[in-house]
Amino acid sequence: MKQSALIVFLLFVLINTHAQDTIPTHFYVKTTGQLPFLEYGLGDDRLGGAKMTYLDTNVVLKVVDSVGTDYKVQLSRYHTAYVAKSNVKPADTSLHVKPYYLTNSWRVYGNATHDFVVVSMEEKLPYRAVQQINPSRLVVDIFGVTSNTNWITQLKTVKEIKNAWYEQVEDDVVRVFIELKHQQHWGHYISYDSAGRRLIIRIKRQPEKLRIKNLVIAVDAGHGGSNAGALGTKTKVYEKEYTLQFAQALQKYLGRKGVTVYMTRTTDVDISMPDRTLALRQQDPNLLISLHLNSAGNPSAKGTSTYYRYIGFRPLTQFVLDRMLQLGLDNYGNIGNFNFALSGPTEYPNCLVEIAFLSNEEDENKIKDSAFHRAVAKKIYKGIRDWLKANRK
């Protein structure tokens, strides 16, 4: 009896183990929409989770878990990330997943305005990019792929790319290095071609003439419409109204200096962050200045601050802050890795300016003064000019 019971138990375990093995432990999706992105983890604050990278559409992702509104995806053997379920769709049944993918030949060339690194691929696989400084370069990890690149054709039409090479840093991660000729990062954009067989890394060149009048500068008046922002302590005026006044003052001042200015909004309207981002992508400015007013529960908090997300864009924010401090405002800091939506695009240097605190009486008295608006515009202009001068050295 005991031997029979043992045999039955072992058969039960064997059958159930086999059944569990046949249950799919993963499935595949593709990114959708115009601004899909990956996050490092599930942590969130008022600005969302920490973003790893934006992705092109129709990038193939392997889903290994579901957590609330997110999927956990396996990028490579040792790398995972999270993607919002709203940013993906089920992969069509025609998708044939290979046990491994290979890169092929590269081409490095330039056109009238940009340089390009083009990596031949077998599928739209996920990637991430990191700006590095000293030396200035862009590093792109392509996940789930092994190199079969045996030649990199480099043409003399390039003007910003100094060197391009790769390393197989893991069995299924190829790392692309793009060394730049100038210290300043002027922007990059990564996408696939329509066939999904070429990963295209577009590098923006440094302008030939580093004069502010030769630039296209985008100015973003924070908030707008139903997104009112902070409320003035004494004036009871919303942030959205003041940011538009500051933006208009900056637009006017830059215009007098011969600068071409693009405004993300000129009236009190609702414009979502994705819509602003896509409009800015269409305009392709040389840089972006986004204007906001700070607020805190502590009424003694005051001062001015500037923000950036990517280390290669930090210098602009430092020069602008230095000039803003000449207005007699307290130094609230230069803040990096900031997860604000308009700090996320990589196509152009961007600087978010928290001009002063609406929640502080002393700062608020300055904020409501139109003469202060003009003074802020002048200091931001001088900060941009200082930054350009530093890049001419």
DRENMARLUM-506144 format. One record per residue: residue in one letter; x, y, z of N, C-alpha, C in turn. Coordinates in steps of 0.001 Angstrom, whole numbers, padded with zeros to 6 digits, always signed. Atoms other than C-alpha are relative to their C-alpha. Last residue first. Layout:
! residues N
AXYZXYZXYZ;...
//
This chain:
! residues 393
K-001391+000127-000421+036353+078508-026539+000616-001289-000535;R-000865-000480+001081+033183+079156-028528+001477-000191+000333;N-000125+001048+001007+031137+076961-026165+000849+000434-001194;A-000824+001072-000559+031764+079342-023267+000228-001106-001028;K-001376-000487-000035+030403+082219-025362+000953-001077+000511;L-000515+000045+001372+027243+080265-026101+001458+000443-000047;W-000145+001426+000366+026675+079646-022392+000575-000136-001401;D-001193+000488-000707+027256+083310-021560+000312-001444-000390;R-001154-000588+000685+024718+084305-024252+001312-000448+000649;I-000154+000732+001261+022151+081903-022815+001231+000507-000742;G-000447+001350-000338+022703+083389-019343+000218-000849-001242;K-001429-000068-000273+022487+086907-020754+000569-001363+000378;Y-000706-000293+001249+019096+086169-022300+001510+000000+000219;I+000014+001271+000729+017915+084591-019048+000716+000167-001335;K-000967+000912-000616+019062+087720-017201+000033-001354-000712;K-001352-000459+000317+017255+090082-019593+001041-000960+000564;A-000240+000243+001420+014010+088122-019400+001430+000368-000378;V-000205+001444+000146+014197+088115-015600+000316-000341-001455;A-001339+000280-000539+014634+091909-015580+000335-001486-000126;R-000983-000439+000990+011637+092340-017887+001426-000299+000465;H+000145+000874+001165+009432+090271-015594+001056+000339-001052;F-000721+001233-000323+010810+092156-012578-000092-000982-001167;A-001416-000334+000174+009642+095434-014133+000871-001222+000294;S-000331+000135+001421+006192+093852-014485+001455+000355-000291;D-000522-001260+000537+006026+093423-010690+000427-000190-001453;K+001130-000774+000528+003801+090530-009550+000434+001304-000678;I+000655+000686+001105+006757+088154-009184-001104+000845-000632;K-000792-000178+001215+008744+090574-007041-000729-000567-001212;N+000012-001437+000277+006065+090832-004356+000818+000310-001254;E+001252-000307+000694+005670+087065-004594-000095+001479-000350;D-000112+000382+001409+009328+086534-003725-001245+000401-000782;E-001023-000853+000597+008968+088510-000487+000175-000307-001491;E+000509-001364+000162+005660+086856+000420+001016+000907-000693;N-000787-000861-000876+006857+083296-000186-000369+001453-000269;S+000422+000241-001384+004335+080811-001579+000782+000834+001007;L+001297-000653-000205+004695+082151-005115-000465-000125+001443;F+001061+000708-000714+008359+081173-004925-001263+000852+000136;A+000070-000369-001425+010850+082382-007555-001201-000722+000604;I-000446-001386-000137+011873+081867-011197+000075+000425+001461;E+000966-000350-001050+011696+078085-011318+000415+001391+000475;V-000301-001046-000980+013629+077889-014585-001181+000146+000955;L+001190-000424-000726+013561+074692-016645+000425+001008+001065;C-000211-000540-001337+016477+074468-019063-001344+000407+000578;N+001164-000653-000597+016624+072477-022271+000288+000383+001441;P-000227-000387-001402+019351+071376-024653-001238+000720+000541;Y-000563-001341-000138+017823+069898-027837+000283+000259+001477;E-000318-000603+001292+016622+066547-029216+000691+001351+000090;T-001457-000025+000174+016843+064598-025948+000417+000794-001224;P-000493+000112+001379+013284+065177-024790+001510+000151-000092;G-000239+001338+000509+012747+064517-021064+000513-000089-001414;S-001434+000255-000157+013120+067968-019487+000387-001329-000626;L-000706-000746+001030+009705+068845-020935+001515-000028+000191;A+000251+000497+001353+008076+066051-018921+000817+000726-001061;F+001032-000828+000621+009705+066925-015589-000134-000376-001469;N+000904+000830+000790+011740+064023-014184-001175+000783-000584;F+001358-000445-000302+014677+066101-012954-000977-000644-000971;N+000841+001202+000091+017928+064159-013165-001460+000310+000298;G-000151+000920+001118+019684+067376-012101-000888-001222+000108;I+000504+001346-000282+018830+070324-009840+000064-000867-001248;N-000009+000535+001357+020768+073598-009756-000276-001490+000124;G-000757+001142+000502+019930+075203-006435-000118-000266-001484;Y+000712+001224-000389+017585+077350-004352+000596-001234-000679;N-000393+001136+000824+020002+080298-004503-000696-001253+000509;D-000762+001042-000675+018226+083284-002970+000296-001141-000974;L+000772+001157-000456+017119+086042-005327+000911-000985+000729;G+000157-000062-001447+019040+089318-005562-000849-001115+000572;L+001221-000741-000311+018505+089656-009311-000234+000118+001501;Q-000340-001422-000011+022129+088636-009916-001214+000888+000282;L-000399-000362-001366+021091+085114-008905+000410+001467+000103;M+001218-000219-000798+019247+084820-012221+000343+000445+001413;R+000556-001310+000337+022554+085279-014080-001261+000311+000818;D-000960-001027-000421+024261+082378-012322-000538+001400-000279;L+000132-000193-001435+021132+080264-012765+000946+001090+000499;V+001248-000735-000241+021143+080791-016536-000174+000267+001493;F-000201-001391+000403+024806+079791-016756-001256+000835+000243;Q-000925-000642-000933+024234+076634-014730+000198+001474-000344;T+000735-000299-001233+021121+075591-016671+000892+000690+001032;L+000956-001083+000246+022968+075865-019978-000703+000401+001284;P-000656-001309+000051+025859+073765-018617-000953+001176-000240;R-000138-000763-001240+023548+070889-017544+000621+001393-000181;F+000743-001260+000118+022460+069699-020993+000178+000892+001235;G-000524-000768+001121+025070+066926-021277-000691+001339-000200;I-001233-000675-000403+024171+065722-017784+000575+000857-001130;Y-001165+000680+000560+020608+064902-018818+001261+000826+000247;R+000064+001444-000198+017583+065862-016694+001295-000686-000419;Y-000340+000748+001201+017911+069584-016152-000159-001478+000301;Y+000140+001457-000001+016624+072103-013636+000386-000584-001357;T+000085+000510+001367+017182+075714-012611+000132-001517+000020;S-000677+001275+000267+016516+077409-009277-000168-000366-001469;T+000096+000435+001386+015403+080730-007801+000813-001267-000219;G-001167+000031+000852+014741+081739-004222-000282-000525-001392;K+000004-001009+001053+012313+081212-001403+001241-000168-000871;A-000746+000474+001162+011257+078795+001311-000093+001032-001112;S-001322-000635+000002+010061+080799+004341+000860-000457-001176;P+000038-001336+000598+006421+079968+003621+001350+000703-000024;N-000732-000876-000905+007058+076240+004248+000065+001403-000605;G+000803-000106-001215+004371+074333+002361+000632+000903+001035;A-000343+000954-001053+006248+075086-000839-000932+000197+001188;S+000900-000125-001139+005692+076792-004189+000366-001072+001019;N-000054+001027-001018+007843+077423-007250-001015+000259+001104;L-000131-000645-001302+007060+079454-010329-000131-001063+001066;H+000935+000395-001052+007632+078058-013820+000231+000863+001238;L+000131-000919-001124+009293+078963-017115-001096-000441+000963;S+001332+000207-000567+010578+076454-019674-000111+000775+001309;I+000089-000571-001342+013556+077557-021804-001439-000164+000472;L+001298-000281-000619+014188+075297-024795+000208+000618+001376;L+000090+000209-001444+017195+075068-027105-001388+000388+000488;N-001372+000204-000478+018224+074936-030773+000032-000233+001496;P-000749-001199-000389+014590+074438-031754+001442-000334+000382;D-001432+000301-000088+013277+071390-033689+000822+001245+000366;Q-000709-001267+000172+009837+072868-034508+001518-000180+000004;Q+000266-000494+001346+008246+069436-035035+000781+001279-000291;R-000724+000891+000906+009871+068018-031922-000173+000459-001445;L-001410-000392-000068+008620+071069-030025+000849-000876-000914;A-000100-001271+000722+005066+070346-031192+001447+000487-000015;L+000080+000300+001427+005472+066705-030115+000088+001265-000845;T-001205+000712+000410+006674+067717-026654+000009-000262-001496;R-001099-000969+000018+003931+070303-026202+001277-000663-000523;D+000221-000895+001136+001308+067748-027228+001093+001055-000092;P-000323+000686+001254+002769+065140-024867-000178+000901-001221;M-001443+000157+000139+002774+067719-022028+000373-000801-001256;S-000582+001087-000771-000871+068585-022596+001510-000058-000214;I-000866+000730+000932-001905+071996-023856+000714-001067+000809;D-000486+001319-000398-004881+073575-022112+000858-000577-001122;V+000631+001182+000589-005200+077237-023004+000597-001268+000592;D+000321+000887-001122-004527+080598-021378-000783-001204-000512;T+001235-000344-000700-002906+082305-024374-000233-001006+001119;T+000052-001464-000051+000484+082382-026129-001257+000500+000688;R+001356-000554-000103+001447+078726-025763+000103+001516+000113;T+000874+001175-000096+004471+076633-026736-001451+000395+000238;M+000721+000058-001277+006132+079840-027930-000888-001242+000030;Y+001211+000823+000100+008745+079644-030715-000615-000110+001385;V+000579+000585-001210+011254+082501-030807-001232-000829-000360;T+001254+000634+000397+013603+083539-033635-000552-000769+001196;V+000162+001440-000190+016217+085777-032026-001349-000456-000548;G-000049+000692+001278+016993+089224-033440-000169-001500+000069;K-001392+000388+000259+017880+090844-030128+000142-000804-001293;R-000736-001243+000232+014534+092668-030005+001472-000276-000304;G+000346-000504+001321+012861+089287-030436+000749+001277-000342;L-000772+000771+000975+014719+087928-027419-000262+000503-001420;Y-001408-000374-000149+013308+090733-025256+000866-000734-001031;K-000197-001374+000473+009760+090321-026549+001471+000390+000047;Q+000194-000015+001451+009770+086539-026155+000293+001387-000568;L-001201+000609+000579+011216+086879-022658-000088-000018-001517;A-001098-000955-000195+008473+089331-021637+001294-000535-000610;Q+000196-001076+000972+005865+087050-023186+001082+001064+000124;A-000335+000520+001321+007243+084090-021250-000141+001082-001068;F-001464+000116+000077+007207+086056-017969+000432-000471-001387;Q-000542-001363+000006+003580+087073-018545+001520-000007-000103;L+000249-000547+001329+002634+083503-019497+000548+001427-000101;T-000981+000599+000908+004329+082207-016346-000194+000512-001424;Y-001306-000643-000120+002342+084742-014299+001012-000600-000978;E+000115-001371+000489-001044+083593-015521+001349+000701+000034;K+000149+000015+001457-000300+079868-015199-000062+001414-000574;E-001296+000095+000657+000992+080380-011644-000115+000116-001514;Y-000550+001318+000274-002431+081426-010441+001318+000081-000763;V-000122+000172+001440-003160+084820-008937+000691-001344-000266;K+000985+000998+000411-004342+084863-005326-000065-000144-001521;T+000671-000466+001212-002259+088046-004907-001153-000909-000411;K+000711-001261-000225-001392+087306-001289-000794+000418-001234;T+000409-000093-001406-000268+083654-001255-000847+001247+000253;G-000690-001027-000755-000215+083244-005035-000546+000138+001415;L+000821-001196-000240-001673+079967-006254+000776+000979+000864;A+000061-000518-001368+000415+077163-007772-000825+001283+000061;G-001246-000116-000740-000370+075538-011109-000212+000556+001392;A-000253-001366-000469-003487+076315-013119+001332+000169+000701;N-001209+000280-000782-003740+073183-015244+000532+001338+000509;S+000431+000628-001252-007328+073848-016368+001172-000364+000903;G+001343+000578+000020-006023+076284-018978-000396-000562+001349;G+000936-000561+000962-002273+076833-018733-001337-000714+000020;H+001417+000143-000342+000772+075268-017036-000887+000629-001076;G+000500+001161-000724+004302+076523-017702-001482+000074+000305;A+000685-000557-001160+004993+079172-020335-000680-001152+000737;D+001186+000688-000499+007433+077413-022646-000527+000713+001244;V+000337-000503-001330+009932+079389-024698-001323-000622+000415;A+001369+000277-000421+011590+077754-027714-000187+000490+001431;I+000173+000291-001424+014759+079384-029017-001477-000212+000295;V+001444+000097-000232+015724+079275-032699-000175-000447+001442;L+000665+001172-000569+019318+080448-032907-001520+000090-000097;N+000056+001056+001014+021283+082798-035165-000794-001222+000459;K+000928-000427+001048+020552+085851-032995-000127-001037-001106;I+001374+000253-000424+022168+084053-030056-001004+000378-001077;R+000548-001296-000366+025501+083866-031812-001479-000202+000289;L+000540+000045-001358+027378+080587-031957-000351+001410+000463;K-000174-001320-000603+027787+080588-035729-000677+000009+001365;E-001252-000542+000505+028345+077083-037122+000306+001364+000610;P+000172-001030+001033+025619+075653-034915+001347+000586-000419;Q-000135-001328-000584+026770+072536-033003-000183+001034-001116;R-001294-000671+000032+025497+069502-034837-000035+001309+000795;K+000096-001402+000428+022495+067415-033888+001368+000657+000108;I-000761-000906-000855+023160+063683-033779-000118+001419-000535;R-000209-001310+000623+020638+061241-035236+000662+000946+000992;I-000366-000913-001091+020881+057603-034176+000384+001326-000638;I-000574-001265+000449+019055+055429-036721+000221+000903+001206;L+000089-000906-001137+018399+051753-035954+000765+001271-000375;R-001142-000881-000247+017906+050009-039277-000292+000879+001205;R-001232+000759+000207+015710+047008-040086+001253+000862+000193;G-000454+000546-001269+012418+048286-038749+001292-000770-000097;A-000048+001464+000101+010997+048684-042242+000454-000660+001289;S+001360+000531+000131+009927+052256-041527-000027-001526-000081;D+000599-000327+001282+013364+053199-040227-001336-000719-000123;Y-000220+001006+001031+014011+052908-036518-000563+000503-001329;S+001204+000622+000558+014372+055775-034083+000415-001113-000960;I-000183+001397+000410+016865+057616-031891-001324-000557-000497;Y+001316+000641+000126+017137+061407-031498+000219-001388-000577;H+000020+001211+000815+020109+063476-030393-001413-000558-000018;G+001233+000770+000126+020822+066895-028941+000168-001229-000879;W+001031-000841+000614+023352+069717-028837-001288-000757-000276;H+000991+000824+000690+025724+068041-026375-001085+000921-000548;Q+001428-000162-000233+028477+070531-025536-000819-001003-000810;Q+000318+000392-001367+032093+069356-025456-001508+000034+000258;H+000161-001116-000917+032462+069469-029220-000395-000506+001385;K-001118-000919+000174+033897+066791-031522-000066+001158+000998;L+000313-001270+000640+031555+064076-030303+001224+000899-000081;E-000798-001092-000570+032324+060423-029571-000235+001271-000806;I-000070-001072+000993+029562+057959-030440+000713+001176+000654;F-000664-001219-000468+029883+054664-028553+000060+001002-001146;V-000453-000886+001062+027416+051850-029235+000607+001251+000626;R-000131-001394-000445+027027+049120-026606+000643+000823-001116;V-001012-000713+000776+025733+045748-027802+000004+001454+000443;V+000060-001464-000046+023864+043718-025181+001170+000573-000792;D+001146-000488+000767+023053+040009-025587-000205+001507+000160;D+000293+000917+001106+026266+038262-024512-001112+000530-000892;E+000592+001226-000527+027224+041310-022474-000347-000874-001190;V-000238-000075-001437+029452+044319-023168-000619-001170+000750;Q+000986+000987-000443+029761+043551-026876+000175-000131+001511;E-000513+001113-000799+031627+046769-027638-001156-000939+000312;Y+000875+000750-000903+030936+049346-030324+000806-000991+000818;W-000427+001391-000143+032543+052105-032400-000955-000714+000954;A+001135+000874-000297+031942+055645-033664+000502-001441+000039;N-000251+001438+000128+034511+058454-033685-001286-000757+000304;K-001454+000169+000084+034530+062242-034084+000370-001462-000224;I-000454+001294-000508+030859+062765-034845+001498-000146-000235;E+000028+000002-001464+030030+066456-035238+000529-001295+000593;K-000635-001203-000533+030884+067178-038890+000076+000006+001523;V+000278-000251-001416+030100+063975-040791+000763+001242+000457;T+001100-000954-000133+030189+064229-044607-000352+000278+001462;K-000521-001308-000372+033612+062565-044606-001088+001069+000105;L-000161-000933+001098+031998+059134-044601+000450+001373+000503;Q+000044-001364-000517+032392+056291-042114+000358+000971-001128;T-000349-000942+001061+031552+052724-043138-000198+001425+000512;I+000704-001248-000269+031582+050443-040096+000480+001010-001044;W-000528-001232+000578+032575+046858-040911-000913+001173+000335;N-001391+000205+000378+032280+043451-039311+000580+001168-000779;T-000491-001155+000747+029069+043984-037398+001486-000179-000271;N-000579+000611+001184+027737+040569-036346+000490+001115-000924;S-000584-000673+001153+027085+041841-032866+000465-000981-001072;T-001423+000315+000044+024722+040073-030526+000578+000584-001283;V-000636+000164+001297+021282+041467-029695+001481-000329+000177;G+000484+001210+000650+018737+041455-026886+000667-000297-001329;F+000254+001199-000798+019295+045031-025796-000463-001171-000870;I+001048+000705+000747+020925+047879-027722-000169-001362+000662;D+000072+001448-000197+022855+050146-025343-001159-000554-000815;V+001302+000631+000236+023603+053638-026658+000125-001497+000204;V-000143+001449-000124+026466+055794-025379-001390-000618-000093;L+001285+000643-000215+026635+059417-026526+000225-001499+000003;R+000435+001065+000897+029951+061211-026184-001388-000491+000386;S+001399-000141+000388+031720+064192-024685-000370-001102-000989;P+000305-000603+001292+034975+063163-023077-001497+000004-000316;N-001430+000151-000324+034752+064591-020453+000527-001430-000148;I-000831-001189+000177+030956+064294-020625+001434-000332+000393;Q-001187-000038-000850+028566+061378-021117+000804+001258-000319;Q-000983-001028+000319+025007+061300-022415+001165-000100+000976;V-000539-000771-001125+023216+057992-021948+000991+001020-000533;A-001138-000864+000308+020996+056208-024466+000386+000795+001235;R-000029-001183-000861+018622+053262-024076+001272+000777-000324;Y-001296-000660-000148+017588+050495-026439-000123+001069+001081;P-000103-001155-000907+014738+048101-027196+001434+000492+000172;L-000284+000410-001374+014672+045864-030306+000157+001236+000897;K+000065-001205-000828+013031+046616-033650+000138-000404+001467;E+001305-000257-000616+014172+043511-035515+000070+001307+000764;E+000956+000998+000471+016997+042160-037691-001406+000251+000533;M+000556+000881-001024+019253+045204-037352-000928-001022-000648;S+000926+000970+000596+021522+047422-039479-000403-001036+001050;V-000377+001374-000317+023050+050193-037381-001037-000935-000606;V+001064+000926+000381+022866+053745-038736+000501-001429+000190;V-000558+001346-000122+024930+056473-037096-001149-000954-000251;F+000793+001209-000255+023856+059873-038359+000917-001204+000203;D-000787+001206+000241+025128+063454-038453-000832-001216+000411;H-000248+000980-001052+022765+066396-038750+001016-001046-000444;T+000215-000512-001356+022033+069623-040670+000420-000942+001123;A-000201-001443-000117+022982+069342-044361-000038+000490+001445;N+000709-000733+001053+023486+065565-044309+000208+001491+000245;G+000687-001233-000342+026009+063483-042429-000800+000528-001165;Y-000016-001030+001052+027408+059946-042457-000722+001255+000492;V-000119-001265-000734+028156+056874-040342+000168+001103-001039;R-000323-001112+000896+027015+053531-041808-000028+001285+000827;W+000347-001358-000417+026983+050267-039908+000344+000974-001103;S-000915-001102+000283+026969+046620-041035-000551+001344+000491;N-000719+000157+001252+024944+043894-039318+000870+001228-000206;T-000187-001253+000722+023510+043400-035866+000732-000317-001299;L-001332-000473+000363+022317+039962-034832-000058+001419-000564;Y-000004-000963+001100+019293+038558-033024+001421+000513-000219;Y-000967-001082-000176+018939+035448-030856-000065+000893-001236;P-000726+000292-001249+016387+032672-030272+001089+001028+000278;K-001185+000823+000184+014246+034347-032942+000671-000290+001339;V-001079-000325-000933+010731+035615-032352+001145-000974-000194;H-000776+001230-000193+008490+035327-035395+001217+000341+000856;L-001316-000208-000605+005876+038058-035254+000673-001346+000244;S-001046+000222+001003+003063+037126-037652+001407+000188+000561;T-000345+001429+000063+000652+036690-034735+001097-000289-001024;D+000831+000760+000922+000630+040407-034080+000539-001425-000150;A-000706+000229+001268+002335+041731-030966-000869-000856-000906;P-000460+001371+000244-000175+042778-028339+000714-000097-001343;K+001100+000786+000567-000245+046557-027829+000502-001418-000226;V-000315+001173+000817+001960+048810-025731-001279-000626-000532;N-001013-000333+001002+001981+052278-024161+000397-001181-000878;S+000596-000887+001001-001296+051888-022236+000975+000353-001115;K+000813+000826+000892+000189+048897-020428-000645+000830-001099;A+001434-000143-000245+002803+051237-019009-000779-000833-001008;V+000657-000819+001010+006327+049863-019412-001483+000068+000340;Y+001461-000015-000081+008661+048508-016778-000555+000936-001058;A+000545-001343-000137+012312+047488-017071-001510-000132+000095;T+001453-000112+000093+014506+044400-016988-000403+001468+000133;H+000603-001326-000091+018180+043718-017637-001513-000084-000171;Y-000203-000587-001323+020293+040607-016962-000688+001354+000194;R-000070+001016-001059+019300+038310-019813+000051+000627+001392;S-001097+000914+000305+018158+041127-022045+000081-000971+001169;L-000723-000633+001097+015259+043574-022149+001137-000886-000512;Q-001376+000510-000003+012864+041467-020090+000723+000567-001210;V-000509+000530+001261+009673+043451-019557+001457-000395+000147;K-001433+000160-000151+007613+044090-016428+000512-000668-001264;Y-000592+001292+000284+004190+045300-017482+001485+000054+000356;D-001277+000164+000706+002517+048243-015842+000285-001458-000311;T+000135-000594+001330-000993+049354-014784+001253-000179-000853;G+000894-001155+000083-001058+047013-011785-000155+000486-001429;V+000121-000629-001319+001971+044712-011944-000868+001250-000142;S+000979-001075+000046+002109+042227-014821-000188+000542+001419;D+000838-000154-001197+005110+039960-015343-000946+001174-000215;V-000207+001128-000913+007438+038545-018005-000823+000121+001273;V+000671-000201-001288+006568+040704-021013+000168-001240+000860;K+000374+001297-000576+009082+040542-023886-000561+000220+001399;L-000339+000176-001415+009201+043847-025769-000528-001345+000491;V+000439+001266-000585+009282+044448-029538+000496-000111+001441;V-001148+000708-000565+009602+048087-030615-000515-001238+000733;N-000146+001361+000522+006572+049058-032700+001301-000684+000408;T+001180+000860+000049+006877+052781-031904+000359-001352-000616;D+000757-000143+001230+010228+054364-031011-001251-000878+000099;L-000193+000971+001062+011368+054373-027416-000771+000406-001249;Y+001111+000006+000949+011860+056922-024642+000346-000993-001106;T-000175-000466+001370+014386+055914-022036-001342+000129-000688;M-001244+000532+000556+014992+054867-018440+000255+000590-001374;K-000011+000496+001371+012335+057041-016831+001392-000492-000390;A-001286-000360+000607+012136+057367-013043+000108-000645-001380;G-001140+000839-000316+008447+057055-012175+001255+000466-000710;G-000024+001330+000584+005856+059807-012257+001227-000781+000419;L-000434-000113+001386+006221+063550-011669+000063-001353-000698;R+000970-000839+000715+004163+063547-008454+000372+000174-001476;D+000265-001198-000781+006180+060564-007224-000929+000865-000842;D+000654-001162+000595+006349+056987-008424+000036+001163+000968;G+000128-001170-000853+008443+053877-007761-000601+001175-000752;L+001406-000300-000256+007676+050846-009936-000194+001222+000893;G+000696+000777-001026+011102+050453-011489-001419+000469+000173;Y-000909+000903-000701+013542+051608-014170-000742-000911+000969;E-000376-000473-001328+010876+053066-016435+000879-001039+000672;L-000272+001015-001017+010490+052562-020185+000348+000682+001306;F-001246-000057-000755+008911+055018-022602+000086-001164+000972;P-000114+001089-000981+006283+055371-025310+001346+000071+000713;L-001000-000228-001045+006027+058850-026869+000044-001141+001016;Q-001127-000796+000482+004237+058635-030235+001090+000219+001042;G+000065-001424-000309+001770+055820-029587+001280+000702-000419;T+000960-000703+000829+002483+052116-029499-000073+001452+000437;T+000316-001350-000472+005201+049844-028201-000933+000676-001002;K-000724-001046+000722+004983+046227-029261-000415+001357+000534;V+000790-001179+000337+004030+043243-027127+000873+000922-000850;Y-000656-001126+000649+005344+039727-026596-001000+001111-000323;F+000595-000267+001307+004383+036975-024177+000611+001292-000525;H-000226-001331+000559+005896+035328-021120-000793+000144-001289;T-000494-000861-001076+005566+032355-018761+000280+001414-000500;P-000925-001050+000431+003372+030377-021141+000408+000885+001171;I+000668-001297-000118+001817+027362-019341+000987+001091-000409;T+000635-000330+001272+003422+024177-020708-000748+001324+000058;D-001010-000333+000999+005905+023901-017834-000625+000435-001318;Q-000496-001340-000294+003066+024066-015320+001020+000440-001042;A+001070-000955+000316+001384+021068-016933+000468+001428+000228;H+000052-000111+001455+004656+019091-016884-001055+001027-000420;T-001211-000721+000403+005091+019793-013179+000000+000215-001503;N+000202-001418-000290+001483+018802-012578+001215+000838-000377;I+001034-000539+000887+001892+015455-014353-000167+001498+000218;L-000527-000029+001358+005182+014668-012613-000987+000637-000961;V-001002-001062+000068+003882+015600-009155+000509+000155-001429;F+000721-001267-000155+000765+013444-009614+000970+001182-000135;L+000676-000269+001262+002834+010539-010945-000725+001338+000032;L-001028-000403+000952+005100+010781-007897-000597+000293-001374;F-000451-001351-000338+002106+010745-005567+001035+000506-001019;V+001081-000937+000365+000566+007703-007281+000441+001444+000244;I+000026-000058+001462+003881+005815-007054-001056+000998-000477;L-001164-000773+000425+004234+006683-003370+000020+000164-001515;A+000275-001409-000284+000691+005495-002643+001139+000892-000464;S+000993-000453+000974+001393+002185-004395-000292+001485+000192;Q-000692-000145+001267+004594+001669-002330-000949+000523-001078;K-000849-001182-000079+002745+002408+000909+000707+000232-001328;M+000843-001208+000000+000000+000000+000000+000869+001245+000000;
//
